[in-house]
Every structure is written in structure tokens, then in C-alpha cells.
């Protein structure tokens, strides 16, 4: 902290960092982004010349030597999240890390240990929890409007929206395909709606059916089919320790009617609801009711900006972060287990 401002540094300064993350920090009056680390010379030049950022490094170890930095925002490729977070916590920084928090459960476990040891905040940037639709539906759930949510169906499906960058299609950088890119979003949201229960077992499949084919085209352009080494479709069945369950299905390339289906349907003993449209299904006095919630009248802050605002508030007031690392651990356990189950053909039991 310097001159009454909390100082922020970025590890990774690509599109997600320069877009919603940077603008989110800039909206806050008592914050200044003073440094970035990125291996790309082009990105470093953009940070220096277009954004006017004071400290620009190739290696994040150099960034972490700046003692007055309070918060590190990690927007690097997925497999960098773990080492960058551990290094940042050891350097005494609070860490906001883009999803997924890591790509292996043992990595998240180590991150949690280091956060507790350092006394610093650690949170995965699961911005969909901060959407107005998500906040409103969670309030209904917490008020008991749905009763016990015993099952959920979560979809993160795209018809032809496959990211073209190697950071999404090379497992050495991404850790996986749509599971770790978009599946983690809808899984975390659904898991949160269900009250964050402990995972009991997971069975799943991961497939690469279309991404290698030269007759398949993407709406975001061409990708390197030779270097594509992650799944393009995945699905899993998750059973929780309290005998509730959910299914997760996600894809970059699905032969489906629409362009995308990013949704979750929650089945409760007193009602059911679909996110994000907020259509509530209930029965009262023997009468079936379909209630369409008017969510568009609610405040609608940009979810990335809201998560950043809330994270800073937790740092300032030493409050518990809303996306607890222990919750992210269960999410990563599920995703990793789907890969393991697909490879072994067996259910993974915890």
C-alpha cells in the first residue's frame, strides 16, 4: 500500500486481464495497477506504452520483489495458476486468480495451506456467482423457495465456439479443454446453488470427436489441429456425500440446434428453477405454477468488476472471501475426477 492506495500487479496480461480485470481495478478509487509480468514482449510493450504501467517484467518473480504490491491478479494460462499463486502467497501478496484455481486437487490443497500459512486472501475469480441472475436465484434458494435441491443438470455447450489460442487447446498450458475453460464456470455456479456439499464420487467421459477434423469450422477462426490435444466434449455424473447429485456436460463443438446452451436446471422439493432465465416451477394447493422472475429490474453490475470490488473489500476488512478456496477444491476434484474416470473407465470415489 502506498499513499493510501492498494497496489495491484498482474501475472499474465492478455485479453481477460486487459479487459474486465484491468477495468475493474481502475474503477476503484483507492487502487492503482503498478506492475505486470508476461512472457510476451508484445504484451509487455502494450502494458508499457498503451496502459502506462510502471513496472513491466518478463518473469513474475521480479514482479513479486516489489514489496509494496498488496494484491496479485493472476490471468496466466491455467497450468501457471498453481506455481504463480504459491510464489505470490510466499511473497506476502493477496491473490485473486482466474478460474480454474488450479488443474489438480493436490495443487489446490497446497494453495490453501500456503494461504493459511501466509495469512493472505486467496480466491478464484468465478465471476458468474456475481451476476444479478445468480445473486437473485441464490437468495431464493437460501430463503427456502426451492426446498432441498436434490439434483441439477448443468450445461456449458457451444456449437462452434472453439478458442484458437494454444493456451486453450494445448494441455500443457490449459490442463484440459472445455471442462477447464467453460465447464468450471457452470459447475462452480451449480455447486454454489446446491450449498457446496462434499463430493462422494464421480463418473465421466472426455472425448475428442470433432476438433481434429479438417471439415469442421469454428466461428472464431482456425486452430492448430495438430497441436490440439484436449477434449472437445465431456460429461460427468457427480454424487455428493448427502446422496444428492448433478450432471455436467460441456463442449466447444457440439452438433446442436442453437449456438450455445449455458444453463443449469435445479430440481428442489418445493420448486425448480432454471438459470439464467429465472423461470420458477412450483405447485400450490394442487395448482401447477410457472413463475417468470423479473430479474431485469435488479441492479446489474459487471460481474468481473463486482468480484474485484468484493475481493478488495475482503482484503481491506480482513473478511472471508465469498468464493472460498475449499469450495474451489471440491470443484477441481470433480473436474480432475472426470478425466481420471474417462481414462480408467471406473468411478472415482473420494
FENJODA-V651812 format. One record per run of one state. SS is the DSSP state (H for helix, E for strand, - for the rest). FROM is the first residue (numbers start at 0). LEN is the number of residues. Records with the same first field share a line. If there is no record, write none. Layout:
# FENJODA-V651812
SS=FROM-LEN ; FROM-LEN
This chain:
# FENJODA-V651812
-=0-1 ; 2-2 ; 11-3 ; 26-4 ; 37-3 ; 49-5 ; 57-2 ; 63-7 ; 74-3 ; 90-3 ; 98-6 ; 118-3 ; 125-1 ; 130-1 ; 142-6 ; 158-7 ; 169-1 ; 174-3 ; 193-5 ; 207-25 ; 240-4 ; 251-8 ; 268-3 ; 275-3 ; 284-2 ; 292-2 ; 297-5 ; 317-7 ; 344-3 ; 349-1
E=1-1 ; 4-7 ; 30-7 ; 54-3 ; 70-4 ; 93-5 ; 121-4 ; 148-10 ; 198-9 ; 232-8 ; 244-7 ; 259-9 ; 271-4 ; 278-6 ; 286-6 ; 347-2
H=14-12 ; 40-9 ; 59-4 ; 77-13 ; 104-14 ; 126-4 ; 131-11 ; 165-4 ; 170-4 ; 177-16 ; 294-3 ; 302-15 ; 324-20
